[in-house]
Amino acid sequence: MNTIKSNDASLRTVTDVHIRYSDVDTMGVVYNVNYFLYFEDARTDFLLKFGMTYLNIHEHGILTPVIESTCHYDRPLFFRDQVQIETSIIQASGVKVSFRFDVCANEETKPRATGMARIGFVDELFQPVNIAHRWPELYRGLMNAYRGIPVNPDDFSEKSLPSVDSAG
């Protein structure tokens, strides 16, 4: 299996997060579980900035379950913090992709939290799908993003999507 691991050249996206009052607990800090919701938003934004959506992927018979997710909390976030999440791919293969999240606030450069999410590619029966074979354009796009090679959003246009009949 062709797996690529951590690479400092990986393309990165930055997603702004607005901390709502409902996101904080009685101590006034962001409740720990909410970081995983922010990671989902950042992952979705990462794909969108490269012309892809989870809906596009799912509509064509490829599901994307989270198979592992972690968060390391260094310093808390508070209501009204201006938060940015930098997202990058840290590992990729034909059957899964891992994203890293660096959570910064108020224009600080040191992350207040870091996280990781590993996403698998499976079919409707939750059997692994190798996108390198099933959807080579998606695989190339993820690998290029990982390697720091600019990604062309047209690579993921409707014309490059596998049909449901041929997705086999």
QUIUR-V488028 format. One record per helix or strand. SS is the DSSP state (H for helix, E for strand). FROM is the first residue (numbers start at 1). TO is the last residue. Records with the same first field share a line. If there is no record, write none. Layout:
BEGIN
SS = FROM-TO ; FROM-TO
END
This chain:
BEGIN
E = 4-4 ; 12-18 ; 24-24 ; 29-30 ; 63-63 ; 66-73 ; 78-78 ; 82-92 ; 96-105 ; 113-120 ; 122-122 ; 128-128
H = 21-23 ; 34-49 ; 54-59 ; 131-134 ; 136-147 ; 153-156 ; 158-160
END
